[in-house]
Amino acid sequence: MIKILLVEDDDTIAFGIRSALKRTGFEVMSCMSMTEGRKMFSEDISLVLLDLNLPDGSGYEFCRWVKERRDTPIIFLTVLDDVADITKGLDMGADDYITKPFSIPVLESRIRAVIRRISKTEEDILSCSTIQMDKKRIKVSVCKEAISLTSLEYRLLLILMENKGCILPRSLILKKLWDDESNFVNDNTLTVAMKRLREKLKDAPCIKTVRGIGYRMEDI
């Protein structure tokens, strides 16, 4: 069973989320502060739902504390919808960022997307809509037709597909591309690579541009 830690200081919101997620089969532990969250956090927590505004500190601080211990997936839940706030959270390692108010079905969908990404990261075959990637053979196909990608385009697509369902800031993509090859990839190069990748993927609609932030890959 997926065990979720909910850190939310609004008791009404926490009750609604907790009740809804339990009905769909998740195990949910909840608390109202960063201090309580640190006490409740453990290795068997599969995912953290985290409010940014907590009575004893910032959700950013708690996110950093968690990531220093384990790479547990984190989804921010907050009323702060400024691009700078969203980008900061995602750059810190959060897997998604949902602004309030939101619907429970959307939250459940985002949770499942994160869980799927974590469970499929090590698989040899990745897929999204009509796109299929064979990591072992380093091959990509669209509608079962093989396509040729440059090294940069392939690595960019791999990052998107391994993080399917999650928003990826441009800064995080650039960092991952740099880490893979130790070659300098600037913002303009990323823009050009993304344009060419989309063209080679026959303008597949599953690569979404998140205005002012980055990209999200999702099944259509």
ChimeraX attribute file (.defattr): number of C-alpha atoms within 10 A of each C-alpha:
attribute: neighborCount
match mode: 1-to-1
recipient: residues
	/A:1	7
	/A:2	12
	/A:3	15
	/A:4	24
	/A:5	23
	/A:6	24
	/A:7	28
	/A:8	27
	/A:9	19
	/A:10	13
	/A:11	12
	/A:12	10
	/A:13	12
	/A:14	17
	/A:15	12
	/A:16	11
	/A:17	20
	/A:18	19
	/A:19	13
	/A:20	16
	/A:21	18
	/A:22	12
	/A:23	9
	/A:24	9
	/A:25	11
	/A:26	16
	/A:27	16
	/A:28	20
	/A:29	16
	/A:30	21
	/A:31	19
	/A:32	18
	/A:33	20
	/A:34	25
	/A:35	14
	/A:36	13
	/A:37	21
	/A:38	14
	/A:39	9
	/A:40	15
	/A:41	14
	/A:42	14
	/A:43	8
	/A:44	11
	/A:45	17
	/A:46	18
	/A:47	21
	/A:48	26
	/A:49	24
	/A:50	27
	/A:51	28
	/A:52	23
	/A:53	20
	/A:54	19
	/A:55	13
	/A:56	11
	/A:57	13
	/A:58	15
	/A:59	23
	/A:60	21
	/A:61	12
	/A:62	21
	/A:63	23
	/A:64	14
	/A:65	13
	/A:66	20
	/A:67	15
	/A:68	10
	/A:69	10
	/A:70	10
	/A:71	12
	/A:72	20
	/A:73	22
	/A:74	26
	/A:75	25
	/A:76	24
	/A:77	23
	/A:78	20
	/A:79	14
	/A:80	17
	/A:81	12
	/A:82	10
	/A:83	12
	/A:84	11
	/A:85	15
	/A:86	22
	/A:87	21
	/A:88	13
	/A:89	23
	/A:90	23
	/A:91	17
	/A:92	14
	/A:93	19
	/A:94	27
	/A:95	25
	/A:96	22
	/A:97	24
	/A:98	20
	/A:99	14
	/A:100	12
	/A:101	10
	/A:102	12
	/A:103	9
	/A:104	13
	/A:105	11
	/A:106	11
	/A:107	17
	/A:108	15
	/A:109	12
	/A:110	19
	/A:111	23
	/A:112	13
	/A:113	18
	/A:114	20
	/A:115	16
	/A:116	15
	/A:117	17
	/A:118	16
	/A:119	10
	/A:120	16
	/A:121	15
	/A:122	11
	/A:123	11
	/A:124	12
	/A:125	16
	/A:126	18
	/A:127	18
	/A:128	19
	/A:129	14
	/A:130	16
	/A:131	20
	/A:132	19
	/A:133	21
	/A:134	15
	/A:135	15
	/A:136	9
	/A:137	9
	/A:138	12
	/A:139	15
	/A:140	23
	/A:141	17
	/A:142	18
	/A:143	11
	/A:144	10
	/A:145	10
	/A:146	13
	/A:147	11
	/A:148	13
	/A:149	17
	/A:150	11
	/A:151	10
	/A:152	18
	/A:153	20
	/A:154	19
	/A:155	17
	/A:156	19
	/A:157	22
	/A:158	19
	/A:159	16
	/A:160	21
	/A:161	24
	/A:162	20
	/A:163	22
	/A:164	26
	/A:165	26
	/A:166	24
	/A:167	24
	/A:168	26
	/A:169	21
	/A:170	19
	/A:171	17
	/A:172	16
	/A:173	21
	/A:174	17
	/A:175	16
	/A:176	16
	/A:177	20
	/A:178	14
	/A:179	11
	/A:180	10
	/A:181	12
	/A:182	10
	/A:183	9
	/A:184	11
	/A:185	16
	/A:186	13
	/A:187	12
	/A:188	9
	/A:189	13
	/A:190	19
	/A:191	12
	/A:192	12
	/A:193	18
	/A:194	18
	/A:195	14
	/A:196	16
	/A:197	22
	/A:198	17
	/A:199	11
	/A:200	16
	/A:201	22
	/A:202	12
	/A:203	12
	/A:204	17
	/A:205	15
	/A:206	19
	/A:207	22
	/A:208	13
	/A:209	14
	/A:210	13
	/A:211	8
	/A:212	13
	/A:213	17
	/A:214	16
	/A:215	20
	/A:216	19
	/A:217	23
	/A:218	20
	/A:219	13
	/A:220	10
